[in-house]
Amino acid sequence: MTDLNEKLKREIKAYLVKQGKSQRALAAELNLTPAALGNVLGSKRGLLTPNAVKVLDALGLELIAVPKDSADEKEYTRAQA
């Protein structure tokens, strides 16, 4: 398990708390069982494949999760244009 996968899982869980949403509610929105979502967020299996992590590392990139409507995303998009 990579640190990146663990960090991503922590960020997702923290965002759920920030939104006041339970894993059970998110599972229902995704048409998943709570157990299936629990496996994704709690298992030793990562959200990212080991090769995806290797590619990011090799390029010196870090994967970040930001809300789709966030100012951070808009600022990043403008900086890339």
N, C-alpha and C positions, 0 to 999 in steps of 0.2 A: 504494500500500500504506500502510495506516495504522499508526501506532505501536502501536495497540491490537491489531491483528492479529498483529504481530510479537511483542508481549509475550505474547499468548495462546499462540502457537506455542512460544515459549521456555519458558513455564510447563509446557506439556504435555510437552515433551521432558525438562525437568528432573524432572518427576514420574515419567516412565518410568524414568529413571536411579535415582531414589530407590527405586522399587519393584524395581529390578533386572530390568526387563523391556525387551526390545529392541523396536524398531519392527516387526521381522519377526513377533515373538510377538503384538504387539497387532494387527497386520494379520490374522493367522490367527484371533484371537478375533473380529474384526469381519467375518470372511469377505471380506476385501479382499486384493488382491495387495499385496505389499510396495511395488511401484511406485505403486499407487493411493494408499496411505497416505503414501508419500514425496511425492507430488504435493500432498497436503493440507498436510503439515507443512513442506514445503520450497519450495513454489512461490511465485511473486510474487502469486498469487491469494490472497485472504484467506479466513479462516474465516467472517468476518462480512461481510455486504454493506455497501457504502458507505452505503446509507440507514440500516441498523441503527446504524452508527457515528455518523451524523449525529443520530439520535434520542437516543442515549445522551449525546452531547456537548451537545445542546440542553437536555436535562434535568439536566445536571450530574452524570450517573451514570457509574460505571466498572464494567465487567464484570470480575468476579474468578472464579477457578476455585479451589474448595476441595474436598477429598475429601468425599464424601457422608456419611461417618460422623464428620466432624471436629467438634471442639468449637466451632470458629469458626462452622460452619454452624448448629449447635444454638443457639449464643448469638445469632446473627443472627435465627433463627426466633423465639426467645423475645422479642427486642427488638421484633419486628414485631407481636407479638400484642397 
